[in-house]
């Protein structure tokens, strides 16, 4: 197989068929089919298309970054994006052809876009409040077991060492920005965040592809279309179903709206997968596709990522007295959340301490969540009150923990190795 052919075929890390043929893979399929109440088999072209997407990046953004970084205009790459976002592509004098092509895509609304569904999905996303961010933080442990996800994070230093909580906060800023009312419209804060993360991903791909540790035939493209598709599902369909266990009551239409919202966020980020689910049953099919495609490796990188992330919740060594006690309790709570939200084998493979009974603490939120959700459904004005409180709480939390409350979405200046 030639190098060109390798890049239009699934990389070795594509594990769908290997996993499906195992007892665990078949058990996963049966379990999800019980939840879905349907056969979750997928056509061969969708399965193979997902595998090929592991070898695909973002042609428009990647071409722009490669062109700018190849010459003396490197420092202007991000400022030109900022200007075009703020004032329109026509405001950029002598705009590079690659930038013009990128904004032609960004400024064109896809035919499937429904703004009412986008706003509905954003409101559903906000209903979960800050609790959703804890869920997202712990659920990333599943992704850390996948080498195509873990390797970019380890090499760039994201979610490791002292940068772990800072990167998580920047991601939280992104989640907040992209789910504010009207945020994805032209000039909106969410639109800006989505595009700046898109540019960041292109810079990371350019940096990692020539690295000695990036094995392209095995791992495919860094931050690939397939891994990005998994992120869209993990931000919409997966929590929409999973958090029902903790008292939330989204309808099928609510979850579909959140999937549509994240489809458009993905469009702004250059994520255009070969297939996108538009029904609840297809959402379950996408979940099965993503989970079976992961090439699980309990590597040193996986353990380093999980332990580095969780260490940010531990009290500092010089903390004493009641502050240390409070810090230890907080750490146990976070360990309990991690153990509750991820499967036992993932938690144990990470080498994290046994949280004991703290693992059941997240279920204590079931009754207040259920009562609040029931009131939201039946009492006029409650839905708006919940939304305003959650929006305020998210912004206050970010101002408290993130410097200036804003994210830079800037690439690291030096790889970790």
TAZINOR-V310723 format. One record per residue. N is the residue number from 0. SS is DSSP state (h for helix, s for strand, l for the rest). PHI is phi as a letter, one per 20 degrees, with the letter a starting at -180 (none if undefined). Layout:
N&SS&PHI + N&SS&PHI
This chain:
0&l&none + 1&l&f + 2&h&f + 3&h&f + 4&h&f + 5&h&g + 6&l&e + 7&l&d + 8&l&c + 9&l&f + 10&l&f + 11&l&f + 12&l&f + 13&l&f + 14&l&d + 15&h&g + 16&h&f + 17&h&f + 18&h&f + 19&h&f + 20&l&e + 21&l&e + 22&h&f + 23&h&f + 24&h&f + 25&h&f + 26&h&f + 27&h&f + 28&h&f + 29&h&f + 30&h&f + 31&h&f + 32&h&f + 33&h&f + 34&h&f + 35&h&f + 36&l&m + 37&l&b + 38&l&f + 39&l&d + 40&l&f + 41&l&d + 42&l&f + 43&h&g + 44&h&f + 45&h&f + 46&h&f + 47&h&f + 48&h&f + 49&h&f + 50&h&f + 51&h&f + 52&h&f + 53&l&f + 54&l&d + 55&l&d + 56&l&d + 57&l&d + 58&h&g + 59&h&f + 60&h&f + 61&h&f + 62&h&f + 63&h&f + 64&h&f + 65&h&f + 66&h&f + 67&h&f + 68&h&f + 69&l&e + 70&l&c + 71&l&f + 72&l&e + 73&l&g + 74&l&f + 75&h&e + 76&h&g + 77&h&f + 78&h&g + 79&h&f + 80&h&f + 81&h&g + 82&h&f + 83&h&f + 84&h&f + 85&h&f + 86&h&d + 87&l&n + 88&h&f + 89&h&f + 90&h&f + 91&l&e + 92&l&f + 93&l&l + 94&l&g + 95&l&g + 96&h&g + 97&h&f + 98&h&f + 99&h&f + 100&h&f + 101&h&f + 102&h&f + 103&h&f + 104&h&f + 105&h&f + 106&h&e + 107&l&e + 108&l&e + 109&l&f + 110&l&f + 111&l&e + 112&l&f + 113&l&c + 114&h&f + 115&h&f + 116&h&f + 117&h&f + 118&h&f + 119&h&f + 120&h&f + 121&h&f + 122&h&f + 123&h&f + 124&h&g + 125&h&f + 126&h&g + 127&l&f + 128&l&m + 129&l&f + 130&h&g + 131&h&f + 132&h&f + 133&h&f + 134&h&f + 135&h&f + 136&h&g + 137&h&f + 138&h&f + 139&h&f + 140&h&g + 141&h&f + 142&h&f + 143&h&f + 144&l&f + 145&s&e + 146&h&f + 147&h&f + 148&h&e + 149&h&f + 150&h&f + 151&h&f + 152&h&f + 153&h&f + 154&h&f + 155&h&e + 156&l&n + 157&l&f + 158&l&m + 159&l&c + 160&h&l + 161&h&f + 162&h&e + 163&h&g + 164&h&f + 165&h&f + 166&h&f + 167&h&f + 168&h&f + 169&h&f + 170&h&f + 171&h&f + 172&h&f + 173&h&f + 174&h&g + 175&h&f + 176&h&g + 177&h&f + 178&l&d + 179&l&f + 180&l&g + 181&l&m + 182&l&f + 183&l&e + 184&l&f + 185&l&g + 186&l&n + 187&l&f + 188&h&f + 189&h&f + 190&h&f + 191&h&f + 192&h&f + 193&h&f + 194&h&f + 195&h&f + 196&h&f + 197&h&g + 198&h&f + 199&h&g + 200&h&f + 201&h&f + 202&h&f + 203&h&f + 204&h&g + 205&h&f + 206&h&f + 207&h&e + 208&h&g + 209&l&e + 210&l&f + 211&l&g + 212&l&e + 213&l&e + 214&l&e + 215&h&g + 216&h&f + 217&h&e + 218&h&d + 219&l&m + 220&l&e + 221&l&f + 222&l&l + 223&l&f + 224&h&g + 225&h&f + 226&h&f + 227&h&f + 228&h&f + 229&h&g + 230&h&f + 231&h&f + 232&h&f + 233&h&f + 234&l&e + 235&l&c + 236&h&f + 237&h&g + 238&h&f + 239&h&g + 240&h&e + 241&h&f + 242&h&f + 243&h&f + 244&h&f + 245&h&d + 246&l&n + 247&l&f + 248&l&c + 249&l&f + 250&l&e + 251&h&g + 252&h&f + 253&h&f + 254&h&f + 255&h&f + 256&h&f + 257&h&f + 258&h&f + 259&h&f + 260&h&g + 261&h&f + 262&h&f + 263&h&f + 264&h&g + 265&h&f + 266&h&g + 267&h&f + 268&l&e + 269&l&n + 270&l&e + 271&l&c + 272&l&f + 273&l&f + 274&l&b + 275&l&c + 276&l&f + 277&l&c + 278&l&c + 279&h&f + 280&h&f + 281&h&f + 282&h&f + 283&h&f + 284&h&f + 285&h&f + 286&h&f + 287&h&f + 288&h&g + 289&h&f + 290&h&f + 291&h&f + 292&h&f + 293&l&f + 294&l&e + 295&s&f + 296&l&c + 297&l&e + 298&l&e + 299&h&f + 300&h&f + 301&h&g + 302&h&f + 303&h&f + 304&h&f + 305&h&f + 306&h&f + 307&h&f + 308&h&f + 309&h&f + 310&h&f + 311&l&f + 312&l&e + 313&l&f + 314&l&f + 315&l&f + 316&l&g + 317&l&e + 318&l&f + 319&l&c + 320&h&m + 321&h&f + 322&h&f + 323&h&f + 324&h&f + 325&h&f + 326&h&f + 327&h&f + 328&h&f + 329&h&f + 330&h&f + 331&h&f + 332&h&f + 333&h&f + 334&h&f + 335&h&f + 336&h&f + 337&h&f + 338&h&f + 339&h&f + 340&h&e + 341&l&d + 342&l&f + 343&h&g + 344&h&f + 345&h&f + 346&h&f + 347&h&f + 348&h&f + 349&l&f + 350&l&m + 351&l&e + 352&l&f + 353&l&f + 354&l&e + 355&h&m + 356&h&f + 357&h&g + 358&h&f + 359&h&e + 360&h&g + 361&h&g + 362&h&f + 363&h&f + 364&h&e + 365&h&g + 366&h&f + 367&h&f + 368&h&f + 369&h&f + 370&h&f + 371&h&f + 372&h&f + 373&h&f + 374&h&f + 375&h&g + 376&h&f + 377&h&d + 378&l&d + 379&l&g + 380&l&n + 381&h&f + 382&h&g + 383&h&f + 384&h&f + 385&h&f + 386&h&f + 387&h&f + 388&h&f + 389&h&f + 390&h&f + 391&h&f + 392&h&f + 393&h&f + 394&h&f + 395&h&f + 396&h&f + 397&h&f + 398&h&f + 399&h&f + 400&h&d + 401&l&d + 402&h&g + 403&h&m + 404&h&m + 405&l&d + 406&l&d + 407&l&e + 408&l&l + 409&l&d + 410&l&f + 411&l&f + 412&l&e + 413&l&b + 414&l&f + 415&l&f + 416&l&a
